[in-house]
Amino acid sequence: MSRFVRASNYRHVYGSPAKREQTHENVKISASAWDTNLVSASAKYLAVNYQSGGGGAFLVIPLDATGKLPDLFPLCRAHSAPVLDTDWSPFNDSLVASAGEDGRVALTHVDEQILRDALAADPVVNDLEPTVKFVGHGRKAGHVLWHPTADGILASASTDVKVWDVEHQTAAYTSVSHSDMVQSIDWDHQGTVFATTCKDKKLRLFDPRAGAEAITTVDSHSGIKGSRVCWMGSLDRIVTTGFSRTSDRQLFVWDSRDLNKGPVKTINIDQSSGTIMPFWCEGNNVLFLAGKGDGNVRYYEWDKDDLFFLTEYSSPQPQRGMTFLPPRALNPAEHEIARAFKATGTMIEPISFIVPRKSDAFQSDLYPPARSNQAALSAQEWLGGQTSKPNLVDLQNGKAQKGGVGEKKVYAATSSSATPVKQAESVKVTPVATPVTAPVAAPTPAKAPERVVERAVSPPAPAPAAPAPAPAPVESKAIDETKTNGAPISSPTPPTTNNNNNKNDEELQELKVENARLRDELSERDTMIRELELKLERIKAAFN
């Protein structure tokens, strides 16, 4: 038979949904139309985008808190508009990042005692409060993703991608290549580069420590619907899912070292309308594809540089979102190689993917060392240029394994982006190198980055003054002081410039005051709405 059937450990993998009492019920999942997974998981908790009034919120559920959740349960209200995405730190199972329509990125450290008190039917419900907030995106922040090897490095995506230094609460990097909203983002295995898909139907590859421009930009799926990207672990391969011009759901496999060659593998899956969410099972080289709006989860195995279809898990209940548990939290005793959490209706349903084996002994061929919860690098080491493979843990005995020094890889650049990358590097090192006058250039670099990072609204006001050579009146002033033939222009220039600067300062100050007042009003409104929601839930509980 081996002459005709490809040998595989995962040929007979099957999906086993949890029993009803092992699911998480009474969960009001967000009704936002934004294309996101809606749910994320750490080794201890689930985070679910929540449908609530008065600002944005997400729900945090302990993994062992199965069954029906109480009507009164703590929420994390970190945003003033709907939450669009969440992601758990790979090095802290209680630290979750969130992104929302308000353009903010927030970090929340989960207080387990607050959740346990609510599960014990405590009448007093205390919501979880964010510990850090970043304001940097001018439009909604649709995606957030932690760095895989460096602790304290976080990426967020809107119409640009920002890489945040969490400890110093600053944006260490901002991309400039996207012409529309970023639809998906994923880091490579060691966190050297990241790939994005965009609404402009382009696949891009970035090295955030080399320049603001993309290394490579290529055409991807031609359909108008959403596209996703997923790095295939330690392999030099990238998976994208999307749609063709004729609305076929597609899967492309790319060689990340040279995206210009186009996809090395193309699969037309079906003609359903929902976005396909790709998930990579690292160590097993199994790719899971979950379709939004249907109950199917297909899985493929990558073997000998090719993708082979294994089988399909089918369910009558369509999934609105899905996530997978970190491999270090799996149950080897059940021969579980992956565990998904499916968001459907008002329920989060766990699904275990199991390899049938007769022996109860540890199956070393199914469980290679998994990523541990210990960071290989600090944020400053990574920003300083160091690269490392992720630290690992042996799932049989729990022993830690050092990841080792990361590999240096070369990625081919497109002809259109090769030159801008060099320009981006020079701009990043000397952001205001164009002004000639030394006294002006000296203070400018110290202030400009802070304004860009701390607030997306502030740059428009100082922008005309920062690039000094661009406005004509500024240059004409310097020339007219040394030439007499420019008297008609030079005489009105100084008072006009001063008046404009004074007006700009006054308008900026007024905007800041007005903005602070509006934020206070929004906060009061959200608090009042939350109190009314809690009162309503208490009344419902009393009648029941």
Secondary structure, 3 states (H helix, E strand, C coil): CCCCCCCCCCCCCEEEECCHHHCEECCCECCCCCCCCCEEECCCEEEEEECCCCCEEEEEEECCCCEECCCCCCCEEEECCCEEEEEECCCCCCEEEEEECCCEEEEEECCHHHHHHHHCCCCCCCCECCCEEEECCCCCCCEEEECCCEECEEEEECCCEEEEECCCCEEEEECCCCCCCEEEEEECCCCCCEEEEECCCEEEEECCCCCCCCCEEEECCCCCCCCEEEECCCCCEEEEEEECCCCCEEEEEEECCCHHHCCCEEEEEECCCCCEEEEEECCCCEEEEEECCCCCEEEEEEECCEEEEEEEECCCCCCCEEEECCHHHCCHHHCEEEEEEEEECCEEEEEEEECCCCCCCCCCCCCCCEECCCCCEEHHHHHCCCCECCCEECCCCCCEECCCECCCCCCCCCHHHHHHHHHHHHHHHCCCCCCCCHHHHCHHHHHHHHHHHHCCCCCCCCCCCCCCCCCHHHHHHHHHCCCCCCHHHHCCHHHHHHHHHHHHHHHHHHHHHHHHHHHHHHHHHHHHHHHHHHHHHHHHHHHC
